[in-house]
Amino acid sequence: MELYTWPEDRVKVLIDKNELFENGLDPHDGFVSNQKAELFFAKILRTICNHFNWSTNIQIEAEIRESVQDAVFLIIDCLDEQGDKMPLKQSESQSVLFRFAREEDVEAFAKRAQHHGITGGSFIVFDPCYYLLFDPAVMDDGWSTFVMLLEEYGERSPLDPDYVRNNGIVVNNDTALQFIAARYE
């Protein structure tokens, strides 16, 4: 499962068809197992709530579409109790937190950053996403170029970095880019 922020405060969840089938769903024939399917959708809802810091009593509206990647994706609008669209809560932190849907994207960014002499950061895994946390105060004049490079591989997260640190696993602190680049050589 891959999780992305979509325009207008929506969420895109990309699910491989094999993962759907393993969880009681067949995209063409409907439910194979109602109980497994209900648990799977509850897991998706919990994951979305965790990664956007929302309570689990939200309502959702979802569009389901097939992807050319042998996957299905859901475009989800999250609604409050009154049925109004829930905006993403923006972090007040000065630090910059980026979310990556796939480990390969973090690896590709770390390798490219290495070529540009960019180092540092904290690497946090908060399933199913990967996060890199940077402090702009320790960066030089190339901060805007660095952020543009980050945006090619991931997306800026609205979450408070402390929330991600407390709920995820800090794999590496302060030397994340060097650690990731070395790990995948």
Backbone torsions as a table, in degrees:
resi	resn	phi	psi	omega
1	MET	NA	133.0	176.2
2	GLU	-119.1	140.9	-174.6
3	LEU	-121.4	128.4	-179.1
4	TYR	-133.7	149.4	170.1
5	THR	-82.0	136.1	-177.3
6	TRP	-114.7	155.9	-179.8
7	PRO	-53.9	154.9	178.6
8	GLU	64.5	37.1	177.0
9	ASP	58.0	37.2	174.7
10	ARG	-105.3	167.7	-178.2
11	VAL	-121.4	137.4	174.4
12	LYS	-111.3	127.2	177.3
13	VAL	-117.9	119.9	179.0
14	LEU	-101.3	124.3	-176.1
15	ILE	-126.6	124.4	176.5
16	ASP	-63.6	142.2	-177.8
17	LYS	-60.9	-32.4	176.7
18	ASN	-64.7	-39.2	177.8
19	GLU	-64.8	-38.3	176.0
20	LEU	-61.3	-49.0	-177.6
21	PHE	-62.6	-40.6	178.0
22	GLU	-62.4	-23.1	-178.0
23	ASN	-106.2	25.2	171.1
24	GLY	85.8	17.5	-179.3
25	LEU	-126.4	142.3	171.6
26	ASP	-123.4	119.3	-175.7
27	PRO	-58.5	-22.4	-177.5
28	HIS	-101.5	-32.1	-176.8
29	ASP	-106.0	0.4	179.2
30	GLY	86.9	-147.3	-176.7
31	PHE	-71.9	135.6	170.3
32	VAL	-99.2	-39.3	178.2
33	SER	-139.0	111.0	-179.0
34	ASN	-60.6	-42.6	-177.5
35	GLN	-65.2	-45.9	178.4
36	LYS	-62.6	-41.3	-179.3
37	ALA	-64.4	-43.0	178.7
38	GLU	-61.6	-42.7	178.4
39	LEU	-64.2	-38.7	179.6
40	PHE	-64.5	-46.3	179.4
41	PHE	-68.1	-32.7	174.7
42	ALA	-64.5	-39.2	177.2
43	LYS	-63.4	-43.1	178.3
44	ILE	-60.8	-45.3	179.7
45	LEU	-61.4	-44.8	178.0
46	ARG	-60.9	-41.7	-179.9
47	THR	-62.5	-46.0	178.3
48	ILE	-60.6	-46.5	-179.8
49	CYS	-61.6	-40.6	178.1
50	ASN	-63.1	-43.2	-173.8
51	HIS	-83.2	-5.3	175.5
52	PHE	-124.8	6.8	176.5
53	ASN	56.4	46.6	176.5
54	TRP	-109.2	156.0	175.4
55	SER	-74.6	158.3	-176.0
56	THR	-81.8	4.4	178.7
57	ASN	-96.5	23.6	178.3
58	ILE	-78.9	162.3	173.4
59	GLN	-101.0	153.8	176.9
60	ILE	-131.6	151.6	168.1
61	GLU	-121.7	133.8	-176.4
62	ALA	-133.1	139.9	169.7
63	GLU	-105.1	135.5	178.4
64	ILE	-113.3	129.6	180.0
65	ARG	-136.6	150.7	174.0
66	GLU	-85.6	146.6	179.9
67	SER	-108.7	157.1	176.9
68	VAL	-73.8	-8.7	-177.8
69	GLN	-91.1	25.5	-176.4
70	ASP	54.9	45.8	-179.4
71	ALA	-143.9	171.0	175.7
72	VAL	-120.5	141.8	173.6
73	PHE	-125.7	147.2	178.7
74	LEU	-110.0	132.4	169.9
75	ILE	-105.9	117.0	-170.3
76	ILE	-117.2	129.5	169.8
77	ASP	-100.7	129.8	177.7
78	CYS	-101.4	131.7	-174.3
79	LEU	-121.9	148.1	176.3
80	ASP	-81.6	-174.5	-176.6
81	GLU	-62.3	-24.6	178.7
82	GLN	-89.2	-1.9	-179.6
83	GLY	87.6	9.6	177.9
84	ASP	-87.8	145.8	179.9
85	LYS	-61.8	134.4	-179.7
86	MET	-88.6	121.1	177.6
87	PRO	-76.5	153.7	174.4
88	LEU	-70.7	136.9	177.1
89	LYS	-83.6	122.0	-179.8
90	GLN	-84.7	138.7	179.0
91	SER	-68.7	147.2	176.2
92	GLU	-92.1	-5.1	-174.5
93	SER	-66.7	149.2	174.3
94	GLN	-80.4	-19.9	178.1
95	SER	-70.8	158.2	179.4
96	VAL	-113.9	124.2	-177.7
97	LEU	-114.1	126.4	177.8
98	PHE	-116.2	137.8	179.7
99	ARG	-105.8	138.8	176.5
100	PHE	-123.8	133.2	-178.3
101	ALA	-77.7	-27.8	-175.9
102	ARG	-129.0	143.9	178.0
103	GLU	-61.2	-34.1	179.5
104	GLU	-61.0	-33.1	179.2
105	ASP	-68.8	-39.1	177.6
106	VAL	-64.6	-44.5	179.4
107	GLU	-60.5	-47.5	-179.6
108	ALA	-61.8	-41.6	178.1
109	PHE	-63.6	-44.6	-178.6
110	ALA	-60.9	-41.1	178.9
111	LYS	-65.5	-42.8	-179.9
112	ARG	-68.3	-38.9	178.3
113	ALA	-62.0	-36.9	179.4
114	GLN	-59.9	-40.1	178.6
115	HIS	-66.0	-24.7	179.7
116	HIS	-96.2	2.8	-179.9
117	GLY	74.1	20.6	-179.5
118	ILE	-89.8	130.0	-178.8
119	THR	-133.5	175.3	173.4
120	GLY	94.2	-162.4	179.7
121	GLY	89.7	165.8	174.8
122	SER	-115.4	140.0	-179.3
123	PHE	-109.7	120.5	-176.7
124	ILE	-127.2	132.5	175.3
125	VAL	-105.0	120.9	178.0
126	PHE	-130.9	91.3	-169.2
127	ASP	-48.4	131.1	8.3
128	PRO	-96.3	15.7	-174.0
129	CYS	-109.9	165.5	178.3
130	TYR	-121.2	138.5	-176.6
131	TYR	-125.6	142.0	169.5
132	LEU	-119.1	132.6	-177.5
133	LEU	-118.3	129.5	-178.6
134	PHE	-131.0	148.5	175.9
135	ASP	-105.3	112.3	-177.7
136	PRO	-62.3	-21.1	-178.9
137	ALA	-65.8	-25.9	-178.9
138	VAL	-94.3	-2.2	179.6
139	MET	-88.9	156.3	178.8
140	ASP	-87.5	-157.6	-176.6
141	ASP	-66.3	-15.0	-176.5
142	GLY	-85.1	21.8	-175.5
143	TRP	-59.0	-45.4	-177.1
144	SER	-66.5	-36.9	176.0
145	THR	-64.9	-41.2	178.7
146	PHE	-60.5	-45.7	179.7
147	VAL	-64.3	-40.7	177.6
148	MET	-62.2	-38.8	177.4
149	LEU	-64.9	-43.3	176.8
150	LEU	-58.0	-42.1	-176.4
151	GLU	-68.0	-14.7	174.8
152	GLU	-72.7	-23.9	-174.2
153	TYR	-114.1	-27.0	-176.9
154	GLY	-140.7	-165.3	179.5
155	GLU	-136.3	146.6	178.2
156	ARG	-66.2	130.9	-178.8
157	SER	-94.1	137.8	178.2
158	PRO	-80.1	-6.0	-174.9
159	LEU	-72.2	154.3	173.2
160	ASP	-71.8	129.3	-179.2
161	PRO	-55.8	-34.9	178.7
162	ASP	-64.8	-36.4	177.1
163	TYR	-61.1	-44.8	-179.9
164	VAL	-67.4	-42.8	177.7
165	ARG	-59.7	-43.4	-176.6
166	ASN	-72.6	-28.8	-177.0
167	ASN	-100.9	-15.1	179.9
168	GLY	-106.2	-168.7	177.9
169	ILE	-115.2	119.6	177.9
170	VAL	-79.1	109.1	-177.6
171	VAL	-82.5	-38.1	180.0
172	ASN	-151.6	136.2	-179.7
173	ASN	-112.1	128.7	172.2
174	ASP	79.0	-24.8	-179.8
175	THR	-127.5	36.6	-173.4
176	ALA	-58.3	-46.1	-175.8
177	LEU	-64.5	-40.7	177.0
178	GLN	-65.4	-43.2	179.9
179	PHE	-59.8	-47.7	-177.8
180	ILE	-66.7	-46.0	-179.6
181	ALA	-60.8	-41.5	179.8
182	ALA	-69.3	-35.9	-177.9
183	ARG	-65.2	-29.6	-175.3
184	TYR	-108.1	15.2	178.8
185	GLU	-75.5	NA	NA
